Every structure is written in C-alpha cells, then in structure tokens.
C-alpha cells in the first residue's frame, strides 16, 4: 500500500502545482508530503521533479510517471470500489454529457436499458455538441468524438465512427455515375455547416488524398435535416456513419465512394484523471463499454 500512496502523493503534487498545496489538500504535513516524494524518487532511482528555491518543473521521467500513474490510481480505486460495493445496490447521481446525434441514435437505447435495470440511479444527461467544461460543470462522464482525447483525462474507447458519402436511390438513378471523387464536382452537394464552397478530401486505399472543390446547393448545422434532404433526392451528403445507419438499412440512402471513406475517429468515454469514480458512475461506464461497441 505504501507504493500506491506515494504515487498518489506525487500525482497530488503535480496537479496542485506545489508540495505545500498538495499537503494542505490531503490534510498531511508538508514535511510528510515532501518525504513521500523523496522516497519515491529514491525507489525509482531518478529525479521526477526538478526543485529550486523559487520554482519546480517535471522532468521527462516525471511526466511519463505522472501520465501512467493517474491511470494506475484510477484502476486501483475502481478495483477497491468494486470489491467493497459488489453486494450493495447501485444508487446515486450520474451527470453525463454526450454528443447530440450520437447520443440519440446510438446511446439512447442503452441509457434507457440502464435506467430500467438500476432504478435507484439518477441520470442527468446533457445531449449537446458543445465542448463542456468537465470539471467546473461537474460532469462525471463525458462522451467525446476525437482523434486524440485530452491527456488530462482518463479515456476509454467506446467505439469508432467515420464520415461516409450518401445519396438517395432516385437521385443516383437520375444523375451521372459516381465512381471516383472528381465525379461529384457537378453534383448537388448538401453541406454540413455554412461553407458555400466546401472542399471535401478523399483518401484512396493506397493512401493517395484527393481534394475536390465543390459548390453547396444547401447548408445546415442540423444533421437530421441533412439526412432528410438527402432522402428527398436533393443531393449528396457527407455525414457520420451512425447518423445514416437507419437510412442505409431501410434503403432510403445508398452509400457511394466507399473506397474513399475518411479514416475512422475514436469515440471515447472520458473523465478527470484524478477523480475517484463512485460505484454508480463506474457501473454505468462499464455497461456502456460492454453494450455499445457492437452497435456503434
């Protein structure tokens, strides 16, 4: 236990920016906190924090130790919680932020199932595409679609998504064939966002990237509206695969240019690295991780 507590002390020092503040936060003497750091460096046989009379900074070894350490502490705390609470009913509040359309399309069935299974858990869910302030807004878990999650958070991969190109069967049957990216130059383009002259990039299986300058015939920030417009035969749309899934399954849209899909982006569950996960939060996270992946 001494090793994990020394590691925990080191993480507190880094996140508080000083030994004194870390000691005050944890309720231990400054000398005891300083001793924990010294013993940790002696055991590691390397300097983790370069200290002077006026300032201190993390060494390269210290940064790596911190980045790995926060994950170990989180895993240890979650393990202890699972052992301690395995026979207790799951109850309490969970505040969750999820992207609007991904949440409604891919998460809603799982969240409703979780709520039915755990009636004593109060879910407070913010369906929004805004980048929330996880700590100051007191979110327990946040779902983010990102290439690389913020390193200040613990991130667990939920699934992947990619943008795909679609059009309705009627539109495609009454338009010139589309076999490669340049073929869409003279087609009607339904564009997410406000750009009237968007540039779409395509990457072939060999890795070659082609950028095509287009002229949008319609613009909107509403993904569901874009899908409706494409289903009505108003042009070609580029949307996340989860948003088009139902339309593709029922044949109202057809995917085109499959060999040129954009590379996938990860969808992650993230939470602050130093935050202990209460049982209800941990149970919800594991429920989503086990259930969403196959249907994302």
MIFI-633925 format. One line per field, with one value per residue (C-alpha): residue number from 0; residue in three letters; chain; x, y, z. Coordinates in Angstrom, 1 decimal. Example, Ala and Ser with C-alpha at 12.3 -4.5 7.8 and 13.67 -1.06 7.14 Angstrom:
BEGIN
resi <- (0|1);
resn <- (ALA|SER);
chain <- (A|A);
c1 <- (12.3|13.7);
c2 <- (-4.5|-1.1);
c3 <- (7.8|7.1);
This chain:
BEGIN
resi <- (0|1|2|3|4|5|6|7|8|9|10|11|12|13|14|15|16|17|18|19|20|21|22|23|24|25|26|27|28|29|30|31|32|33|34|35|36|37|38|39|40|41|42|43|44|45|46|47|48|49|50|51|52|53|54|55|56|57|58|59|60|61|62|63|64|65|66|67|68|69|70|71|72|73|74|75|76|77|78|79|80|81|82|83|84|85|86|87|88|89|90|91|92|93|94|95|96|97|98|99|100|101|102|103|104|105|106|107|108|109|110|111|112|113|114|115|116|117|118|119|120|121|122|123|124|125|126|127|128|129|130|131|132|133|134|135|136|137|138|139|140|141|142|143|144|145|146|147|148|149|150|151|152|153|154|155|156|157|158|159|160|161|162|163|164|165|166|167|168|169|170|171|172|173|174|175|176|177|178|179|180|181|182|183|184|185|186|187|188|189|190|191|192|193|194|195|196|197|198|199|200|201|202|203|204|205|206|207|208|209|210|211|212|213|214|215|216|217|218|219|220|221|222|223|224|225|226|227|228|229|230|231|232|233|234|235|236|237|238|239|240|241|242|243|244|245|246|247|248|249|250|251|252|253|254|255|256|257|258|259|260|261|262|263|264|265|266|267|268|269|270|271|272|273|274|275|276|277|278|279|280|281|282|283|284|285|286|287|288|289|290|291|292|293|294|295);
resn <- (UNK|UNK|UNK|UNK|UNK|UNK|UNK|UNK|UNK|UNK|UNK|UNK|UNK|UNK|UNK|UNK|UNK|UNK|UNK|UNK|UNK|UNK|UNK|UNK|UNK|UNK|UNK|UNK|UNK|UNK|UNK|UNK|UNK|UNK|UNK|UNK|UNK|UNK|UNK|UNK|UNK|UNK|UNK|UNK|UNK|UNK|UNK|UNK|UNK|UNK|UNK|UNK|UNK|UNK|UNK|UNK|UNK|UNK|UNK|UNK|UNK|UNK|UNK|UNK|UNK|UNK|UNK|UNK|UNK|UNK|UNK|UNK|UNK|UNK|UNK|UNK|UNK|UNK|UNK|UNK|UNK|UNK|UNK|UNK|UNK|UNK|UNK|UNK|UNK|UNK|UNK|UNK|UNK|UNK|UNK|UNK|UNK|UNK|UNK|UNK|UNK|UNK|UNK|UNK|UNK|UNK|UNK|UNK|UNK|UNK|UNK|UNK|UNK|UNK|UNK|UNK|UNK|UNK|UNK|UNK|UNK|UNK|UNK|UNK|UNK|UNK|UNK|UNK|UNK|UNK|UNK|UNK|UNK|UNK|UNK|UNK|UNK|UNK|UNK|UNK|UNK|UNK|UNK|UNK|UNK|UNK|UNK|UNK|UNK|UNK|UNK|UNK|UNK|UNK|UNK|UNK|UNK|UNK|UNK|UNK|UNK|UNK|UNK|UNK|UNK|UNK|UNK|UNK|UNK|UNK|UNK|UNK|UNK|UNK|UNK|UNK|UNK|UNK|UNK|UNK|UNK|UNK|UNK|UNK|UNK|UNK|UNK|UNK|UNK|UNK|UNK|UNK|UNK|UNK|UNK|UNK|UNK|UNK|UNK|UNK|UNK|UNK|UNK|UNK|UNK|UNK|UNK|UNK|UNK|UNK|UNK|UNK|UNK|UNK|UNK|UNK|UNK|UNK|UNK|UNK|UNK|UNK|UNK|UNK|UNK|UNK|UNK|UNK|UNK|UNK|UNK|UNK|UNK|UNK|UNK|UNK|UNK|UNK|UNK|UNK|UNK|UNK|UNK|UNK|UNK|UNK|UNK|UNK|UNK|UNK|UNK|UNK|UNK|UNK|UNK|UNK|UNK|UNK|UNK|UNK|UNK|UNK|UNK|UNK|UNK|UNK|UNK|UNK|UNK|UNK|UNK|UNK|UNK|UNK|UNK|UNK|UNK|UNK|UNK|UNK|UNK|UNK|UNK|UNK|UNK|UNK|UNK|UNK|UNK|UNK|UNK|UNK|UNK|UNK|UNK|UNK);
chain <- (A|A|A|A|A|A|A|A|A|A|A|A|A|A|A|A|A|A|A|A|A|A|A|A|A|A|A|A|A|A|A|A|A|A|A|A|A|A|A|A|A|A|A|A|A|A|A|A|A|A|A|A|A|A|A|A|A|A|A|A|A|A|A|A|A|A|A|A|A|A|A|A|A|A|A|A|A|A|A|A|A|A|A|A|A|A|A|A|A|A|A|A|A|A|A|A|A|A|A|A|A|A|A|A|A|A|A|A|A|A|A|A|A|A|A|A|A|A|A|A|A|A|A|A|A|A|A|A|A|A|A|A|A|A|A|A|A|A|A|A|A|A|A|A|A|A|A|A|A|A|A|A|A|A|A|A|A|A|A|A|A|A|A|A|A|A|A|A|A|A|A|A|A|A|A|A|A|A|A|A|A|A|A|A|A|A|A|A|A|A|A|A|A|A|A|A|A|A|A|A|A|A|A|A|A|A|A|A|A|A|A|A|A|A|A|A|A|A|A|A|A|A|A|A|A|A|A|A|A|A|A|A|A|A|A|A|A|A|A|A|A|A|A|A|A|A|A|A|A|A|A|A|A|A|A|A|A|A|A|A|A|A|A|A|A|A|A|A|A|A|A|A|A|A|A|A|A|A|A|A|A|A|A|A|A|A|A|A|A|A|A|A|A|A|A|A);
c1 <- (0.0|2.9|3.8|0.4|0.1|3.5|2.3|-1.0|1.0|3.1|0.0|-1.4|1.8|1.8|-1.9|-1.7|1.5|3.3|4.1|2.5|-0.8|-0.9|-0.2|-3.0|-5.5|-4.8|-4.5|-0.9|2.1|4.2|7.3|5.5|4.4|8.0|9.3|6.9|8.3|11.9|11.3|9.5|12.5|14.9|12.9|12.7|16.4|15.6|14.5|10.8|10.6|13.4|13.2|14.8|14.1|11.8|10.1|9.9|9.2|8.6|11.4|10.8|10.7|8.3|5.9|5.8|5.4|2.5|0.8|1.0|0.4|-3.0|-4.3|-3.0|-4.5|-7.9|-7.8|-6.8|-9.6|-12.1|-11.0|-11.3|-14.8|-15.9|-14.8|-16.2|-19.6|-20.2|-23.1|-24.6|-27.4|-26.3|-27.7|-26.8|-26.4|-24.5|-24.1|-23.3|-22.5|-23.0|-22.8|-26.4|-26.9|-24.6|-26.3|-29.8|-29.0|-26.5|-26.8|-30.4|-31.4|-28.5|-29.2|-32.9|-32.0|-29.5|-32.2|-34.6|-32.0|-30.9|-33.9|-32.1|-29.5|-30.5|-29.2|-28.7|-27.9|-26.8|-27.4|-25.2|-22.4|-20.8|-17.4|-18.4|-16.1|-15.9|-14.6|-16.3|-19.6|-19.3|-19.7|-19.0|-18.5|-18.3|-18.6|-16.2|-15.6|-12.0|-8.8|-6.8|-8.5|-7.2|-4.3|-5.6|-8.4|-8.7|-10.1|-11.6|-12.5|-16.2|-16.2|-15.3|-17.1|-16.3|-17.8|-19.4|-21.0|-24.6|-27.4|-30.9|-31.6|-33.7|-31.0|-28.4|-30.6|-31.2|-27.6|-24.3|-22.4|-20.1|-17.1|-14.4|-14.2|-13.9|-17.2|-19.1|-17.9|-21.1|-23.5|-25.7|-24.0|-25.8|-23.2|-23.0|-22.1|-22.1|-19.4|-21.0|-17.8|-16.7|-13.6|-14.0|-10.9|-10.9|-8.2|-7.9|-6.9|-3.3|-3.2|-3.5|-5.5|-7.7|-9.3|-12.4|-13.7|-17.5|-20.4|-23.1|-26.7|-27.9|-26.3|-27.4|-25.9|-28.7|-27.6|-31.1|-32.2|-29.3|-30.4|-34.0|-32.8|-30.7|-33.6|-35.7|-33.2|-31.7|-28.1|-25.1|-24.4|-21.3|-22.3|-21.1|-22.0|-24.1|-26.4|-27.0|-27.3|-31.1|-31.5|-28.9|-30.6|-34.0|-32.7|-33.6|-30.0|-27.1|-23.5|-21.2|-17.4|-16.9|-13.2|-12.7|-14.3|-12.5|-10.4|-12.3|-12.3|-12.5|-15.4|-14.3|-15.7|-13.5|-13.4|-10.9|-7.7|-7.6|-11.3|-12.4|-15.3|-18.3|-19.9|-22.9|-20.6|-18.3|-21.2|-22.7|-19.4|-18.8|-22.4|-21.9|-18.5|-19.9|-23.1|-22.4|-19.3|-21.0|-23.8|-21.9);
c2 <- (0.0|2.3|2.4|3.4|6.0|7.5|7.5|9.2|11.8|12.5|12.9|15.4|17.4|17.6|18.6|21.1|22.7|22.6|20.3|22.7|22.9|19.1|18.7|21.1|19.4|15.9|17.0|15.9|17.8|19.4|17.6|14.3|15.0|16.1|12.9|10.8|12.4|11.9|8.2|7.8|9.3|7.1|4.0|5.0|6.0|9.1|12.7|13.2|16.9|19.4|21.7|25.1|27.6|29.5|27.0|23.4|21.5|17.9|16.0|13.9|10.8|12.7|13.5|9.8|8.6|11.0|10.1|6.4|6.9|8.5|5.6|3.1|5.1|5.2|1.5|0.7|2.9|1.3|-2.2|-1.4|0.1|-3.0|-5.3|-3.1|-2.5|-5.7|-6.6|-3.2|-1.8|0.7|4.1|7.8|10.5|10.4|13.5|12.6|14.7|13.1|14.5|15.3|13.0|10.2|10.2|10.0|7.5|5.1|5.7|6.2|2.5|1.6|4.5|3.6|0.0|1.0|3.2|0.3|-2.0|0.5|2.5|4.0|5.7|9.3|10.0|13.7|13.6|16.7|15.9|18.6|19.1|21.8|21.2|21.1|22.0|18.6|19.7|23.1|21.8|18.7|16.1|12.5|11.1|12.7|11.1|12.7|12.0|12.8|11.7|12.1|12.6|15.3|13.8|15.4|12.8|9.1|7.9|4.5|3.8|3.1|2.5|4.2|6.3|7.6|10.1|8.5|9.8|9.1|9.9|8.6|5.9|8.3|10.9|8.4|6.9|10.3|11.6|10.9|7.9|8.5|6.2|8.5|11.7|14.1|12.7|14.7|18.2|18.8|17.2|18.8|18.9|19.0|20.5|20.4|23.9|27.2|26.8|27.5|26.3|23.4|21.2|17.5|15.4|11.7|9.1|6.0|2.6|3.3|6.4|9.0|12.0|13.9|17.3|18.3|21.9|21.9|24.3|23.6|23.6|23.5|24.2|23.3|22.6|20.1|16.5|15.1|17.7|16.8|13.2|14.2|16.4|13.6|11.1|13.6|13.3|16.8|15.8|14.1|14.4|13.6|12.5|10.3|6.6|6.4|9.2|7.5|3.9|3.7|5.3|2.9|-0.1|0.7|1.6|5.3|6.2|4.4|4.8|5.9|6.2|3.5|3.1|6.8|6.9|9.2|7.4|6.4|8.6|7.2|7.7|7.8|7.8|10.3|11.6|13.6|11.6|12.4|11.8|8.8|7.1|6.4|3.0|4.2|6.1|3.1|0.7|3.0|3.3|-0.5|-1.0|1.3|-0.2|-3.7|-2.8|0.0|-1.3|-3.8|-1.4|1.9);
c3 <- (0.0|0.6|-3.1|-4.3|-1.6|-2.6|-6.2|-5.1|-3.3|-6.4|-8.5|-5.9|-6.0|-9.8|-10.0|-7.2|-8.5|-5.2|-2.3|0.2|-1.7|-2.1|1.6|2.5|0.2|1.6|5.2|5.9|7.0|4.3|5.5|5.2|1.7|0.8|2.3|0.2|-2.9|-1.9|-1.1|-4.4|-6.3|-4.3|-5.1|-8.8|-8.8|-10.9|-10.3|-11.0|-10.2|-10.5|-7.5|-6.8|-4.1|-6.4|-8.7|-9.8|-13.0|-14.1|-15.6|-18.7|-16.4|-14.1|-16.9|-18.0|-14.5|-13.9|-17.2|-16.4|-12.7|-12.9|-14.8|-12.3|-9.4|-11.2|-11.9|-8.3|-6.9|-9.2|-8.2|-4.5|-5.1|-7.0|-4.2|-1.4|-3.1|-5.0|-2.8|-2.5|-4.6|-7.2|-6.4|-6.6|-9.3|-12.6|-14.7|-18.3|-21.4|-24.8|-28.4|-29.6|-32.6|-31.5|-28.1|-29.6|-32.3|-30.6|-26.8|-26.1|-26.1|-23.8|-21.4|-21.1|-20.5|-17.8|-16.2|-16.1|-14.6|-12.0|-10.9|-7.9|-10.2|-11.2|-14.7|-15.6|-19.4|-21.4|-25.1|-26.7|-29.2|-27.2|-25.6|-21.9|-19.0|-17.4|-14.0|-13.5|-14.7|-12.5|-15.2|-14.1|-17.6|-21.0|-24.4|-26.9|-30.6|-31.1|-32.8|-29.6|-26.2|-23.9|-22.0|-18.8|-18.8|-18.5|-21.8|-22.6|-26.2|-26.7|-30.5|-33.8|-36.4|-39.8|-42.3|-45.3|-48.6|-49.4|-51.7|-52.4|-55.0|-57.0|-57.1|-58.2|-60.9|-62.4|-62.2|-63.9|-62.5|-59.4|-59.4|-58.1|-56.1|-59.1|-60.4|-57.8|-59.0|-60.9|-58.5|-55.9|-52.5|-49.2|-46.8|-43.0|-41.8|-43.5|-46.2|-49.6|-51.4|-49.3|-50.1|-49.5|-49.1|-50.1|-49.4|-51.6|-50.3|-51.4|-49.3|-52.0|-51.0|-53.4|-52.5|-54.5|-54.6|-54.5|-54.6|-51.9|-53.0|-49.4|-46.0|-42.4|-39.0|-38.3|-39.1|-39.1|-41.6|-43.9|-43.9|-44.7|-47.5|-49.0|-48.7|-50.7|-53.5|-53.1|-53.5|-51.9|-48.2|-46.1|-42.5|-39.7|-40.3|-37.1|-38.4|-41.7|-40.4|-40.3|-43.7|-45.2|-43.6|-45.0|-48.4|-48.4|-48.8|-50.7|-49.7|-52.5|-52.9|-50.3|-51.2|-50.3|-46.8|-44.3|-41.7|-38.5|-35.4|-31.9|-29.6|-26.0|-22.5|-20.6|-17.0|-15.0|-14.2|-10.5|-9.9|-7.9|-9.7|-7.5|-7.9|-9.9|-12.4|-12.8|-13.3|-16.0|-17.8|-17.9|-19.0|-22.0|-22.8|-22.9|-24.8|-27.3|-29.1|-31.3|-32.4|-32.6);
